[in-house]
Amino acid sequence: MQSVVRVGVAVVIKRRGQILLGERIGAHGAHTWATPGGHLEVGETIEQCARREVLEETGLELTRITQLDYTNDVFESEGKHYITLFVLGECLEGDAQLLEPDKCLQWRWFSSDTLPQPLFLSLQNLLAQNPTGLS
């Protein structure tokens, strides 16, 4: 296990009652579905991180960001420990583009009652803490 706890920012983007999720293919959480997001960089605000990661991964520009929740995520098989800060990101227009094909296979919209499986650990933990957290 790494001796450092990392901070991740996960962005829940809702549109017309659906949530944007990507199918991860990188080494960390491969073959799971997750929201856009990534590591909080030194000196960066949570909002700056959310905007940067969503733009880098999907090409979408967030118009508003609000706090949601946080999770404590221990990826035992990978030897990683994260605190994930979840935010709600508003983006009323535009289509998600696949801008990091080495990390994500596809972006798709899902209703909160028909989420794909398996979900990324931090998203699983969020739903375990707050089953209506994405509704």
N, CA, C and O atoms as CSV, one atom per row, in Angstrom:
chain,resi,resn,atom,element,x,y,z
A,1,MET,N,N,0.853,-1.189,0.000
A,1,MET,CA,C,0.000,0.000,0.000
A,1,MET,C,C,0.888,1.238,0.000
A,1,MET,O,O,1.876,1.303,0.732
A,2,GLN,N,N,0.531,2.220,-0.826
A,2,GLN,CA,C,1.263,3.473,-0.835
A,2,GLN,C,C,1.150,4.141,0.520
A,2,GLN,O,O,0.169,3.937,1.235
A,3,SER,N,N,2.144,4.936,0.881
A,3,SER,CA,C,2.116,5.622,2.177
A,3,SER,C,C,1.455,6.994,2.080
A,3,SER,O,O,1.431,7.741,3.058
A,4,VAL,N,N,0.921,7.329,0.913
A,4,VAL,CA,C,0.298,8.625,0.689
A,4,VAL,C,C,-1.173,8.429,0.321
A,4,VAL,O,O,-1.509,7.566,-0.491
A,5,VAL,N,N,-2.036,9.230,0.921
A,5,VAL,CA,C,-3.449,9.235,0.545
A,5,VAL,C,C,-3.622,10.338,-0.493
A,5,VAL,O,O,-3.261,11.488,-0.242
A,6,ARG,N,N,-4.166,10.000,-1.648
A,6,ARG,CA,C,-4.364,10.975,-2.718
A,6,ARG,C,C,-5.778,11.536,-2.655
A,6,ARG,O,O,-6.677,10.916,-2.088
A,7,VAL,N,N,-5.965,12.705,-3.238
A,7,VAL,CA,C,-7.283,13.336,-3.300
A,7,VAL,C,C,-7.760,13.303,-4.747
A,7,VAL,O,O,-7.084,13.784,-5.656
A,8,GLY,N,N,-8.939,12.726,-4.933
A,8,GLY,CA,C,-9.565,12.698,-6.250
A,8,GLY,C,C,-10.798,13.579,-6.248
A,8,GLY,O,O,-11.438,13.778,-5.215
A,9,VAL,N,N,-11.122,14.102,-7.418
A,9,VAL,CA,C,-12.344,14.890,-7.591
A,9,VAL,C,C,-13.180,14.175,-8.644
A,9,VAL,O,O,-12.709,13.924,-9.753
A,10,ALA,N,N,-14.420,13.849,-8.295
A,10,ALA,CA,C,-15.338,13.155,-9.195
A,10,ALA,C,C,-16.503,14.090,-9.507
A,10,ALA,O,O,-17.083,14.695,-8.605
A,11,VAL,N,N,-16.836,14.202,-10.776
A,11,VAL,CA,C,-17.848,15.161,-11.206
A,11,VAL,C,C,-19.087,14.422,-11.718
A,11,VAL,O,O,-19.039,13.741,-12.743
A,12,VAL,N,N,-20.178,14.568,-10.999
A,12,VAL,CA,C,-21.456,14.003,-11.414
A,12,VAL,C,C,-22.116,15.034,-12.329
A,12,VAL,O,O,-22.468,16.129,-11.893
A,13,ILE,N,N,-22.277,14.673,-13.590
A,13,ILE,CA,C,-22.937,15.564,-14.554
A,13,ILE,C,C,-24.291,14.951,-14.880
A,13,ILE,O,O,-24.377,13.831,-15.384
A,14,LYS,N,N,-25.337,15.696,-14.586
A,14,LYS,CA,C,-26.701,15.242,-14.870
A,14,LYS,C,C,-27.280,16.093,-15.999
A,14,LYS,O,O,-27.049,17.299,-16.091
A,15,ARG,N,N,-28.035,15.417,-16.844
A,15,ARG,CA,C,-28.734,16.124,-17.916
A,15,ARG,C,C,-29.982,15.322,-18.272
A,15,ARG,O,O,-29.904,14.126,-18.551
A,16,ARG,N,N,-31.117,15.985,-18.260
A,16,ARG,CA,C,-32.386,15.351,-18.590
A,16,ARG,C,C,-32.591,14.034,-17.823
A,16,ARG,O,O,-33.016,13.027,-18.389
A,17,GLY,N,N,-32.279,14.072,-16.528
A,17,GLY,CA,C,-32.498,12.921,-15.671
A,17,GLY,C,C,-31.496,11.794,-15.831
A,17,GLY,O,O,-31.705,10.703,-15.300
A,18,GLN,N,N,-30.406,12.039,-16.557
A,18,GLN,CA,C,-29.398,11.011,-16.742
A,18,GLN,C,C,-28.033,11.501,-16.271
A,18,GLN,O,O,-27.795,12.702,-16.147
A,19,ILE,N,N,-27.132,10.532,-16.007
A,19,ILE,CA,C,-25.791,10.808,-15.484
A,19,ILE,C,C,-24.767,10.327,-16.490
A,19,ILE,O,O,-24.909,9.245,-17.059
A,20,LEU,N,N,-23.725,11.135,-16.713
A,20,LEU,CA,C,-22.660,10.789,-17.651
A,20,LEU,C,C,-21.630,9.897,-16.956
A,20,LEU,O,O,-21.063,10.266,-15.927
A,21,LEU,N,N,-21.397,8.714,-17.539
A,21,LEU,CA,C,-20.394,7.786,-17.028
A,21,LEU,C,C,-19.503,7.308,-18.160
A,21,LEU,O,O,-19.932,7.171,-19.306
A,22,GLY,N,N,-18.243,7.057,-17.805
A,22,GLY,CA,C,-17.286,6.535,-18.767
A,22,GLY,C,C,-16.798,5.164,-18.346
A,22,GLY,O,O,-16.676,4.872,-17.157
A,23,GLU,N,N,-16.521,4.328,-19.334
A,23,GLU,CA,C,-15.991,2.993,-19.077
A,23,GLU,C,C,-14.474,3.077,-19.044
A,23,GLU,O,O,-13.836,3.303,-20.073
A,24,ARG,N,N,-13.898,2.896,-17.865
A,24,ARG,CA,C,-12.455,3.043,-17.654
A,24,ARG,C,C,-11.691,1.865,-18.264
A,24,ARG,O,O,-12.125,0.716,-18.184
A,25,ILE,N,N,-10.548,2.175,-18.873
A,25,ILE,CA,C,-9.706,1.105,-19.405
A,25,ILE,C,C,-8.261,1.234,-18.943
A,25,ILE,O,O,-7.432,0.382,-19.264
A,26,GLY,N,N,-7.949,2.282,-18.196
A,26,GLY,CA,C,-6.603,2.422,-17.645
A,26,GLY,C,C,-6.379,1.382,-16.558
A,26,GLY,O,O,-7.301,0.652,-16.194
A,27,ALA,N,N,-5.184,1.312,-16.051
A,27,ALA,CA,C,-4.833,0.318,-15.033
A,27,ALA,C,C,-5.628,0.516,-13.746
A,27,ALA,O,O,-5.987,-0.465,-13.094
A,28,HIS,N,N,-5.906,1.745,-13.371
A,28,HIS,CA,C,-6.613,2.048,-12.120
A,28,HIS,C,C,-8.120,1.961,-12.363
A,28,HIS,O,O,-8.698,2.833,-13.012
A,29,GLY,N,N,-8.747,0.920,-11.848
A,29,GLY,CA,C,-10.193,0.767,-12.009
A,29,GLY,C,C,-10.613,0.314,-13.390
A,29,GLY,O,O,-11.722,0.619,-13.829
A,30,ALA,N,N,-9.757,-0.403,-14.077
A,30,ALA,CA,C,-10.068,-0.853,-15.441
A,30,ALA,C,C,-11.357,-1.658,-15.468
A,30,ALA,O,O,-11.637,-2.454,-14.572
A,31,HIS,N,N,-12.127,-1.430,-16.513
A,31,HIS,CA,C,-13.382,-2.146,-16.781
A,31,HIS,C,C,-14.482,-1.829,-15.772
A,31,HIS,O,O,-15.371,-2.648,-15.536
A,32,THR,N,N,-14.419,-0.632,-15.176
A,32,THR,CA,C,-15.506,-0.152,-14.324
A,32,THR,C,C,-16.030,1.154,-14.921
A,32,THR,O,O,-15.377,1.774,-15.760
A,33,TRP,N,N,-17.202,1.555,-14.481
A,33,TRP,CA,C,-17.847,2.783,-14.962
A,33,TRP,C,C,-17.706,3.872,-13.904
A,33,TRP,O,O,-17.935,3.637,-12.717
A,34,ALA,N,N,-17.326,5.071,-14.355
A,34,ALA,CA,C,-17.067,6.175,-13.422
A,34,ALA,C,C,-17.483,7.507,-14.023
A,34,ALA,O,O,-17.655,7.647,-15.234
A,35,THR,N,N,-17.637,8.471,-13.143
A,35,THR,CA,C,-17.870,9.851,-13.575
A,35,THR,C,C,-16.551,10.427,-14.078
A,35,THR,O,O,-15.494,9.863,-13.797
A,36,PRO,N,N,-16.585,11.533,-14.813
A,36,PRO,CA,C,-15.329,12.213,-15.134
A,36,PRO,C,C,-14.666,12.687,-13.841
A,36,PRO,O,O,-15.348,12.918,-12.843
A,37,GLY,N,N,-13.358,12.830,-13.854
A,37,GLY,CA,C,-12.650,13.324,-12.680
A,37,GLY,C,C,-11.209,12.903,-12.678
A,37,GLY,O,O,-10.738,12.236,-13.599
A,38,GLY,N,N,-10.503,13.300,-11.625
A,38,GLY,CA,C,-9.091,12.959,-11.535
A,38,GLY,C,C,-8.460,13.515,-10.279
A,38,GLY,O,O,-9.146,13.866,-9.319
A,39,HIS,N,N,-7.154,13.588,-10.301
A,39,HIS,CA,C,-6.384,14.025,-9.128
A,39,HIS,C,C,-6.438,15.536,-8.945
A,39,HIS,O,O,-6.344,16.299,-9.907
A,40,LEU,N,N,-6.590,15.948,-7.698
A,40,LEU,CA,C,-6.474,17.355,-7.334
A,40,LEU,C,C,-4.991,17.708,-7.351
A,40,LEU,O,O,-4.187,17.057,-6.683
A,41,GLU,N,N,-4.628,18.737,-8.110
A,41,GLU,CA,C,-3.233,19.161,-8.222
A,41,GLU,C,C,-2.903,20.187,-7.133
A,41,GLU,O,O,-3.799,20.859,-6.622
A,42,VAL,N,N,-1.635,20.306,-6.785
A,42,VAL,CA,C,-1.174,21.243,-5.759
A,42,VAL,C,C,-1.574,22.673,-6.155
A,42,VAL,O,O,-1.315,23.113,-7.275
A,43,GLY,N,N,-2.201,23.377,-5.229
A,43,GLY,CA,C,-2.593,24.768,-5.453
A,43,GLY,C,C,-3.898,24.939,-6.208
A,43,GLY,O,O,-4.334,26.070,-6.424
A,44,GLU,N,N,-4.524,23.865,-6.608
A,44,GLU,CA,C,-5.742,23.911,-7.405
A,44,GLU,C,C,-6.961,23.839,-6.485
A,44,GLU,O,O,-6.946,23.099,-5.501
A,45,THR,N,N,-8.013,24.595,-6.791
A,45,THR,CA,C,-9.259,24.463,-6.036
A,45,THR,C,C,-10.016,23.244,-6.560
A,45,THR,O,O,-9.734,22.746,-7.650
A,46,ILE,N,N,-10.969,22.778,-5.779
A,46,ILE,CA,C,-11.786,21.645,-6.206
A,46,ILE,C,C,-12.539,22.000,-7.483
A,46,ILE,O,O,-12.648,21.175,-8.390
A,47,GLU,N,N,-13.055,23.215,-7.557
A,47,GLU,CA,C,-13.794,23.653,-8.733
A,47,GLU,C,C,-12.886,23.707,-9.965
A,47,GLU,O,O,-13.292,23.292,-11.050
A,48,GLN,N,N,-11.668,24.213,-9.803
A,48,GLN,CA,C,-10.723,24.256,-10.928
A,48,GLN,C,C,-10.403,22.849,-11.417
A,48,GLN,O,O,-10.346,22.599,-12.620
A,49,CYS,N,N,-10.194,21.938,-10.478
A,49,CYS,CA,C,-9.907,20.548,-10.830
A,49,CYS,C,C,-11.083,19.947,-11.596
A,49,CYS,O,O,-10.886,19.307,-12.629
A,50,ALA,N,N,-12.293,20.145,-11.104
A,50,ALA,CA,C,-13.485,19.599,-11.763
A,50,ALA,C,C,-13.605,20.118,-13.195
A,50,ALA,O,O,-13.832,19.343,-14.124
A,51,ARG,N,N,-13.450,21.431,-13.368
A,51,ARG,CA,C,-13.546,22.022,-14.715
A,51,ARG,C,C,-12.456,21.477,-15.633
A,51,ARG,O,O,-12.727,21.123,-16.781
A,52,ARG,N,N,-11.223,21.408,-15.130
A,52,ARG,CA,C,-10.084,20.931,-15.931
A,52,ARG,C,C,-10.270,19.486,-16.353
A,52,ARG,O,O,-10.119,19.151,-17.527
A,53,GLU,N,N,-10.601,18.628,-15.391
A,53,GLU,CA,C,-10.727,17.205,-15.695
A,53,GLU,C,C,-11.868,16.931,-16.673
A,53,GLU,O,O,-11.705,16.140,-17.602
A,54,VAL,N,N,-13.013,17.568,-16.478
A,54,VAL,CA,C,-14.149,17.356,-17.381
A,54,VAL,C,C,-13.794,17.830,-18.786
A,54,VAL,O,O,-14.105,17.148,-19.762
A,55,LEU,N,N,-13.153,18.978,-18.902
A,55,LEU,CA,C,-12.759,19.494,-20.218
A,55,LEU,C,C,-11.731,18.579,-20.880
A,55,LEU,O,O,-11.852,18.277,-22.067
A,56,GLU,N,N,-10.717,18.132,-20.126
A,56,GLU,CA,C,-9.683,17.250,-20.672
A,56,GLU,C,C,-10.244,15.907,-21.121
A,56,GLU,O,O,-9.814,15.361,-22.137
A,57,GLU,N,N,-11.198,15.374,-20.371
A,57,GLU,CA,C,-11.703,14.036,-20.649
A,57,GLU,C,C,-12.853,14.000,-21.641
A,57,GLU,O,O,-12.972,13.053,-22.418
A,58,THR,N,N,-13.715,15.039,-21.622
A,58,THR,CA,C,-14.952,14.995,-22.419
A,58,THR,C,C,-15.129,16.170,-23.369
A,58,THR,O,O,-15.951,16.098,-24.283
A,59,GLY,N,N,-14.377,17.251,-23.175
A,59,GLY,CA,C,-14.572,18.452,-23.978
A,59,GLY,C,C,-15.737,19.304,-23.512
A,59,GLY,O,O,-16.005,20.351,-24.101
A,60,LEU,N,N,-16.434,18.879,-22.470
A,60,LEU,CA,C,-17.572,19.640,-21.958
A,60,LEU,C,C,-17.097,20.742,-21.022
A,60,LEU,O,O,-16.127,20.569,-20.285
A,61,GLU,N,N,-17.792,21.882,-21.057
A,61,GLU,CA,C,-17.473,23.002,-20.177
A,61,GLU,C,C,-18.573,23.135,-19.129
A,61,GLU,O,O,-19.749,23.291,-19.459
A,62,LEU,N,N,-18.172,23.071,-17.866
A,62,LEU,CA,C,-19.133,23.175,-16.771
A,62,LEU,C,C,-19.536,24.627,-16.560
A,62,LEU,O,O,-18.702,25.530,-16.616
A,63,THR,N,N,-20.838,24.842,-16.314
A,63,THR,CA,C,-21.330,26.197,-16.064
A,63,THR,C,C,-21.517,26.481,-14.582
A,63,THR,O,O,-21.503,27.636,-14.156
A,64,ARG,N,N,-21.694,25.415,-13.795
A,64,ARG,CA,C,-21.862,25.590,-12.347
A,64,ARG,C,C,-21.399,24.321,-11.653
A,64,ARG,O,O,-21.539,23.222,-12.189
A,65,ILE,N,N,-20.841,24.482,-10.444
A,65,ILE,CA,C,-20.354,23.348,-9.660
A,65,ILE,C,C,-20.828,23.521,-8.226
A,65,ILE,O,O,-20.693,24.599,-7.647
A,66,THR,N,N,-21.383,22.457,-7.654
A,66,THR,CA,C,-21.783,22.473,-6.252
A,66,THR,C,C,-21.278,21.202,-5.561
A,66,THR,O,O,-21.152,20.149,-6.186
A,67,GLN,N,N,-20.996,21.319,-4.276
A,67,GLN,CA,C,-20.512,20.185,-3.489
A,67,GLN,C,C,-21.597,19.134,-3.332
A,67,GLN,O,O,-22.779,19.452,-3.206
A,68,LEU,N,N,-21.171,17.868,-3.343
A,68,LEU,CA,C,-22.102,16.772,-3.074
A,68,LEU,C,C,-21.723,16.023,-1.806
A,68,LEU,O,O,-22.436,16.095,-0.805
A,69,ASP,N,N,-20.600,15.302,-1.842
A,69,ASP,CA,C,-20.244,14.400,-0.747
A,69,ASP,C,C,-18.783,14.015,-0.912
A,69,ASP,O,O,-18.104,14.505,-1.815
A,70,TYR,N,N,-18.301,13.142,-0.044
A,70,TYR,CA,C,-16.949,12.607,-0.187
A,70,TYR,C,C,-16.964,11.143,0.201
A,70,TYR,O,O,-17.857,10.691,0.917
A,71,THR,N,N,-15.965,10.397,-0.277
A,71,THR,CA,C,-15.828,8.992,0.071
A,71,THR,C,C,-14.386,8.699,0.457
A,71,THR,O,O,-13.462,9.408,0.058
A,72,ASN,N,N,-14.211,7.641,1.241
A,72,ASN,CA,C,-12.899,7.148,1.648
A,72,ASN,C,C,-12.704,5.824,0.914
A,72,ASN,O,O,-13.372,4.838,1.225
A,73,ASP,N,N,-11.793,5.797,-0.057
A,73,ASP,CA,C,-11.705,4.674,-0.986
A,73,ASP,C,C,-10.348,3.980,-0.898
A,73,ASP,O,O,-9.316,4.565,-1.227
A,74,VAL,N,N,-10.365,2.731,-0.453
A,74,VAL,CA,C,-9.146,1.936,-0.362
A,74,VAL,C,C,-9.203,0.867,-1.455
A,74,VAL,O,O,-10.018,-0.055,-1.409
A,75,PHE,N,N,-8.321,1.017,-2.428
A,75,PHE,CA,C,-8.217,0.061,-3.529
A,75,PHE,C,C,-7.167,-0.970,-3.124
A,75,PHE,O,O,-5.999,-0.857,-3.496
A,76,GLU,N,N,-7.587,-1.967,-2.367
A,76,GLU,CA,C,-6.645,-2.928,-1.784
A,76,GLU,C,C,-5.812,-3.659,-2.827
A,76,GLU,O,O,-4.601,-3.803,-2.655
A,77,SER,N,N,-6.440,-4.123,-3.908
A,77,SER,CA,C,-5.700,-4.892,-4.912
A,77,SER,C,C,-4.674,-4.037,-5.652
A,77,SER,O,O,-3.714,-4.565,-6.214
A,78,GLU,N,N,-4.872,-2.721,-5.652
A,78,GLU,CA,C,-3.956,-1.809,-6.335
A,78,GLU,C,C,-3.017,-1.103,-5.359
A,78,GLU,O,O,-2.094,-0.403,-5.777
A,79,GLY,N,N,-3.252,-1.286,-4.058
A,79,GLY,CA,C,-2.414,-0.644,-3.060
A,79,GLY,C,C,-2.541,0.871,-3.045
A,79,GLY,O,O,-1.566,1.579,-2.793
A,80,LYS,N,N,-3.754,1.370,-3.316
A,80,LYS,CA,C,-3.979,2.816,-3.369
A,80,LYS,C,C,-5.088,3.214,-2.401
A,80,LYS,O,O,-6.013,2.446,-2.136
A,81,HIS,N,N,-4.970,4.440,-1.877
A,81,HIS,CA,C,-5.955,4.990,-0.951
A,81,HIS,C,C,-6.275,6.411,-1.410
A,81,HIS,O,O,-5.376,7.232,-1.596
A,82,TYR,N,N,-7.562,6.687,-1.590
A,82,TYR,CA,C,-8.024,8.003,-2.048
A,82,TYR,C,C,-9.120,8.532,-1.138
A,82,TYR,O,O,-9.901,7.769,-0.570
A,83,ILE,N,N,-9.163,9.831,-1.014
A,83,ILE,CA,C,-10.340,10.539,-0.549
A,83,ILE,C,C,-10.902,11.167,-1.819
A,83,ILE,O,O,-10.215,11.932,-2.496
A,84,THR,N,N,-12.145,10.843,-2.138
A,84,THR,CA,C,-12.756,11.361,-3.362
A,84,THR,C,C,-13.801,12.398,-2.999
A,84,THR,O,O,-14.724,12.127,-2.230
A,85,LEU,N,N,-13.646,13.589,-3.560
A,85,LEU,CA,C,-14.570,14.695,-3.341
A,85,LEU,C,C,-15.537,14.737,-4.522
A,85,LEU,O,O,-15.127,14.996,-5.653
A,86,PHE,N,N,-16.806,14.484,-4.262
A,86,PHE,CA,C,-17.815,14.484,-5.319
A,86,PHE,C,C,-18.450,15.864,-5.429
A,86,PHE,O,O,-18.816,16.480,-4.428
A,87,VAL,N,N,-18.573,16.333,-6.663
A,87,VAL,CA,C,-19.262,17.586,-6.947
A,87,VAL,C,C,-20.302,17.327,-8.033
A,87,VAL,O,O,-20.190,16.384,-8.816
A,88,LEU,N,N,-21.308,18.183,-8.058
A,88,LEU,CA,C,-22.306,18.161,-9.114
A,88,LEU,C,C,-21.906,19.230,-10.117
A,88,LEU,O,O,-21.774,20.402,-9.765
A,89,GLY,N,N,-21.716,18.830,-11.352
A,89,GLY,CA,C,-21.328,19.774,-12.397
A,89,GLY,C,C,-22.463,19.982,-13.370
A,89,GLY,O,O,-23.043,19.019,-13.871
A,90,GLU,N,N,-22.785,21.232,-13.640
A,90,GLU,CA,C,-23.852,21.541,-14.590
A,90,GLU,C,C,-23.245,21.822,-15.950
A,90,GLU,O,O,-22.307,22.608,-16.081
A,91,CYS,N,N,-23.795,21.166,-16.955
A,91,CYS,CA,C,-23.371,21.356,-18.341
A,91,CYS,C,C,-24.608,21.119,-19.191
A,91,CYS,O,O,-25.013,19.976,-19.406
A,92,LEU,N,N,-25.205,22.194,-19.673
A,92,LEU,CA,C,-26.507,22.090,-20.324
A,92,LEU,C,C,-26.448,21.726,-21.797
A,92,LEU,O,O,-27.466,21.348,-22.378
A,93,GLU,N,N,-25.275,21.832,-22.414
A,93,GLU,CA,C,-25.198,21.534,-23.847
A,93,GLU,C,C,-23.873,20.891,-24.209
A,93,GLU,O,O,-22.914,20.914,-23.437
A,94,GLY,N,N,-23.845,20.322,-25.394
A,94,GLY,CA,C,-22.633,19.682,-25.895
A,94,GLY,C,C,-22.664,18.180,-25.691
A,94,GLY,O,O,-23.319,17.668,-24.783
A,95,ASP,N,N,-21.944,17.493,-26.552
A,95,ASP,CA,C,-21.820,16.040,-26.462
A,95,ASP,C,C,-20.459,15.686,-25.899
A,95,ASP,O,O,-19.456,16.315,-26.236
A,96,ALA,N,N,-20.425,14.681,-25.046
A,96,ALA,CA,C,-19.162,14.212,-24.478
A,96,ALA,C,C,-18.336,13.569,-25.588
A,96,ALA,O,O,-18.822,12.712,-26.327
A,97,GLN,N,N,-17.087,13.995,-25.690
A,97,GLN,CA,C,-16.151,13.445,-26.669
A,97,GLN,C,C,-15.169,12.526,-25.949
A,97,GLN,O,O,-14.889,12.707,-24.764
A,98,LEU,N,N,-14.663,11.559,-26.662
A,98,LEU,CA,C,-13.678,10.634,-26.111
A,98,LEU,C,C,-12.290,11.219,-26.354
A,98,LEU,O,O,-11.668,10.939,-27.379
A,99,LEU,N,N,-11.800,12.035,-25.410
A,99,LEU,CA,C,-10.549,12.767,-25.591
A,99,LEU,C,C,-9.341,12.075,-24.980
A,99,LEU,O,O,-8.206,12.461,-25.262
A,100,GLU,N,N,-9.560,11.058,-24.147
A,100,GLU,CA,C,-8.467,10.284,-23.564
A,100,GLU,C,C,-8.731,8.791,-23.817
A,100,GLU,O,O,-9.045,8.049,-22.886
A,101,PRO,N,N,-8.602,8.357,-25.073
A,101,PRO,CA,C,-8.950,6.971,-25.413
A,101,PRO,C,C,-8.057,5.915,-24.767
A,101,PRO,O,O,-8.380,4.728,-24.801
A,102,ASP,N,N,-6.945,6.333,-24.182
A,102,ASP,CA,C,-6.092,5.388,-23.460
A,102,ASP,C,C,-6.581,5.162,-22.029
A,102,ASP,O,O,-6.105,4.257,-21.343
A,103,LYS,N,N,-7.541,5.991,-21.576
A,103,LYS,CA,C,-8.063,5.879,-20.216
A,103,LYS,C,C,-9.542,5.530,-20.160
A,103,LYS,O,O,-10.030,5.025,-19.148
A,104,CYS,N,N,-10.252,5.800,-21.246
A,104,CYS,CA,C,-11.700,5.620,-21.256
A,104,CYS,C,C,-12.132,5.066,-22.605
A,104,CYS,O,O,-11.723,5.576,-23.648
A,105,LEU,N,N,-12.958,4.022,-22.589
A,105,LEU,CA,C,-13.420,3.386,-23.816
A,105,LEU,C,C,-14.593,4.127,-24.439
A,105,LEU,O,O,-14.710,4.202,-25.662
A,106,GLN,N,N,-15.474,4.682,-23.583
A,106,GLN,CA,C,-16.672,5.363,-24.086
A,106,GLN,C,C,-17.313,6.194,-22.980
A,106,GLN,O,O,-17.102,5.943,-21.794
A,107,TRP,N,N,-18.109,7.201,-23.394
A,107,TRP,CA,C,-18.950,7.987,-22.494
A,107,TRP,C,C,-20.393,7.722,-22.871
A,107,TRP,O,O,-20.750,7.743,-24.049
A,108,ARG,N,N,-21.236,7.469,-21.852
A,108,ARG,CA,C,-22.661,7.233,-22.103
A,108,ARG,C,C,-23.483,7.837,-20.977
A,108,ARG,O,O,-23.004,8.007,-19.857
A,109,TRP,N,N,-24.736,8.157,-21.299
A,109,TRP,CA,C,-25.683,8.687,-20.318
A,109,TRP,C,C,-26.550,7.549,-19.796
A,109,TRP,O,O,-27.031,6.722,-20.571
A,110,PHE,N,N,-26.750,7.506,-18.469
A,110,PHE,CA,C,-27.543,6.469,-17.824
A,110,PHE,C,C,-28.515,7.107,-16.838
A,110,PHE,O,O,-28.201,8.118,-16.208
A,111,SER,N,N,-29.698,6.508,-16.709
A,111,SER,CA,C,-30.588,6.960,-15.640
A,111,SER,C,C,-30.067,6.364,-14.337
A,111,SER,O,O,-29.427,5.313,-14.345
A,112,SER,N,N,-30.337,7.030,-13.225
A,112,SER,CA,C,-29.779,6.593,-11.945
A,112,SER,C,C,-30.330,5.241,-11.501
A,112,SER,O,O,-29.736,4.599,-10.636
A,113,ASP,N,N,-31.446,4.793,-12.066
A,113,ASP,CA,C,-31.984,3.485,-11.685
A,113,ASP,C,C,-31.547,2.359,-12.624
A,113,ASP,O,O,-31.943,1.209,-12.432
A,114,THR,N,N,-30.735,2.677,-13.634
A,114,THR,CA,C,-30.217,1.646,-14.544
A,114,THR,C,C,-28.721,1.856,-14.789
A,114,THR,O,O,-28.268,1.883,-15.933
A,115,LEU,N,N,-27.968,2.001,-13.713
A,115,LEU,CA,C,-26.531,2.223,-13.839
A,115,LEU,C,C,-25.836,0.946,-14.307
A,115,LEU,O,O,-26.236,-0.154,-13.925
A,116,PRO,N,N,-24.801,1.086,-15.129
A,116,PRO,CA,C,-24.068,-0.088,-15.597
A,116,PRO,C,C,-23.233,-0.685,-14.466
A,116,PRO,O,O,-22.994,-0.039,-13.446
A,117,GLN,N,N,-22.804,-1.900,-14.660
A,117,GLN,CA,C,-21.954,-2.577,-13.676
A,117,GLN,C,C,-20.711,-3.099,-14.368
A,117,GLN,O,O,-20.762,-3.404,-15.560
A,118,PRO,N,N,-19.623,-3.208,-13.680
A,118,PRO,CA,C,-19.400,-2.758,-12.305
A,118,PRO,C,C,-19.079,-1.260,-12.264
A,118,PRO,O,O,-18.568,-0.693,-13.230
A,119,LEU,N,N,-19.387,-0.645,-11.143
A,119,LEU,CA,C,-19.080,0.771,-10.926
A,119,LEU,C,C,-17.700,0.905,-10.293
A,119,LEU,O,O,-17.246,0.015,-9.574
A,120,PHE,N,N,-17.042,2.022,-10.566
A,120,PHE,CA,C,-15.761,2.372,-9.952
A,120,PHE,C,C,-15.962,2.423,-8.437
A,120,PHE,O,O,-17.033,2.812,-7.972
A,121,LEU,N,N,-14.949,2.038,-7.665
A,121,LEU,CA,C,-15.077,1.913,-6.212
A,121,LEU,C,C,-15.612,3.176,-5.547
A,121,LEU,O,O,-16.490,3.081,-4.689
A,122,SER,N,N,-15.116,4.344,-5.910
A,122,SER,CA,C,-15.586,5.568,-5.247
A,122,SER,C,C,-17.075,5.795,-5.494
A,122,SER,O,O,-17.781,6.273,-4.607
A,123,LEU,N,N,-17.558,5.457,-6.689
A,123,LEU,CA,C,-18.983,5.600,-6.990
A,123,LEU,C,C,-19.795,4.552,-6.220
A,123,LEU,O,O,-20.890,4.850,-5.741
A,124,GLN,N,N,-19.274,3.346,-6.099
A,124,GLN,CA,C,-19.925,2.319,-5.266
A,124,GLN,C,C,-20.049,2.817,-3.820
A,124,GLN,O,O,-21.101,2.688,-3.194
A,125,ASN,N,N,-18.957,3.385,-3.306
A,125,ASN,CA,C,-18.951,3.871,-1.923
A,125,ASN,C,C,-19.925,5.023,-1.728
A,125,ASN,O,O,-20.597,5.099,-0.700
A,126,LEU,N,N,-20.006,5.923,-2.711
A,126,LEU,CA,C,-20.950,7.040,-2.623
A,126,LEU,C,C,-22.382,6.513,-2.523
A,126,LEU,O,O,-23.162,6.977,-1.692
A,127,LEU,N,N,-22.718,5.555,-3.364
A,127,LEU,CA,C,-24.080,5.012,-3.369
A,127,LEU,C,C,-24.366,4.197,-2.104
A,127,LEU,O,O,-25.509,4.156,-1.648
A,128,ALA,N,N,-23.350,3.551,-1.534
A,128,ALA,CA,C,-23.536,2.820,-0.277
A,128,ALA,C,C,-23.815,3.786,0.876
A,128,ALA,O,O,-24.629,3.491,1.751
A,129,GLN,N,N,-23.135,4.943,0.877
A,129,GLN,CA,C,-23.324,5.964,1.910
A,129,GLN,C,C,-24.665,6.658,1.761
A,129,GLN,O,O,-25.343,6.955,2.745
A,130,ASN,N,N,-25.035,6.911,0.509
A,130,ASN,CA,C,-26.214,7.718,0.212
A,130,ASN,C,C,-26.881,7.145,-1.030
A,130,ASN,O,O,-26.596,7.601,-2.137
A,131,PRO,N,N,-27.761,6.157,-0.877
A,131,PRO,CA,C,-28.374,5.483,-2.019
A,131,PRO,C,C,-29.096,6.408,-3.002
A,131,PRO,O,O,-29.270,6.052,-4.168
A,132,THR,N,N,-29.514,7.584,-2.547
A,132,THR,CA,C,-30.185,8.520,-3.450
A,132,THR,C,C,-29.243,9.641,-3.883
A,132,THR,O,O,-29.690,10.660,-4.409
A,133,GLY,N,N,-27.951,9.457,-3.666
A,133,GLY,CA,C,-26.956,10.484,-3.950
A,133,GLY,C,C,-26.876,10.918,-5.399
A,133,GLY,O,O,-26.394,12.014,-5.685
A,134,LEU,N,N,-27.341,10.080,-6.327
A,134,LEU,CA,C,-27.292,10.438,-7.748
A,134,LEU,C,C,-28.666,10.771,-8.308
A,134,LEU,O,O,-28.783,11.128,-9.480
A,135,SER,N,N,-29.693,10.663,-7.501
A,135,SER,CA,C,-31.063,10.894,-7.991
A,135,SER,C,C,-31.366,12.360,-8.147
A,135,SER,O,O,-32.472,12.723,-8.549
